[in-house]
Amino acid sequence: MAEHVSIVGALWLVVGALNLMGGGFLIALSSMPFTRFMSPEQVQSVPFEQARSLSMYVQTVFLGFGLLFVLGAAASFLSGWGLLKRKSWARMLALVLAFLGLLSFPFGTALGVYTIWVLLAGNGEHEYRRLVASA
């Protein structure tokens, strides 16, 4: 089980890095005005106030999703680090993230199923407590 817990921890660190890159990209996009992606004809045909409000709306959505990705990355990093260091709270955090990850098909689902299998299979709680005590 110790080997599987280490693999799960490393995979959650990888997921955290990918989420951090995605969140950083969305946050960077949120600082650009949406009208930059419109052709000159489109900019002239849309009244300035409507274009500005649309741009602010899109920027807010990108920023919100970017921050959500960064928050997910922090949780993934914390879970991966905790599993690798055999922290007692890391098992529960990893399970919560695994159940949430089941909705993210296909990679999140695969990692979620693997995490649940490693941490809940058989007497997973007892085995993890034994690993924590020996660490």
KAFEN-V55859 format. One record per pair of residues at least 12 apart in sequence whose C-alpha atoms are under 8 Angstrom apart, sorted by the first residue. I is the first residue (numbers start at 1). J is the second residue. Records with the same first field share a line. If there is no record, write none. Layout:
BEGIN
I = J / J
END
This chain:
BEGIN
1 = 118 / 127
2 = 131
4 = 118
5 = 83 / 84 / 118 / 119
6 = 83 / 84
8 = 80 / 83 / 111 / 114 / 115
9 = 79 / 80 / 81 / 82 / 83 / 84
10 = 80 / 81 / 84
11 = 80 / 111
12 = 76 / 77 / 79 / 80
13 = 76 / 77 / 79 / 80 / 81
15 = 73 / 76 / 77
16 = 72 / 73 / 74 / 75 / 76 / 77
17 = 73 / 77
18 = 73
19 = 69 / 70 / 72 / 73
20 = 69 / 70 / 73
22 = 66 / 69
23 = 65 / 66 / 67 / 68 / 69 / 70
24 = 66 / 70
25 = 66
26 = 62 / 63 / 65 / 66
27 = 62 / 63 / 66 / 67
29 = 59 / 62 / 63
30 = 58 / 59 / 60 / 61 / 62 / 63
31 = 59
32 = 59
33 = 55 / 56 / 59
34 = 54 / 55 / 56 / 58 / 59
35 = 51 / 52 / 55
75 = 93 / 97
76 = 94 / 97
78 = 90
79 = 91 / 93 / 94
80 = 94
85 = 135
86 = 131 / 132 / 135
87 = 132
88 = 129 / 132
91 = 119 / 128
94 = 115
95 = 112 / 115 / 116 / 119
97 = 112
98 = 111 / 112 / 113 / 115 / 116
99 = 112 / 116
100 = 112
END
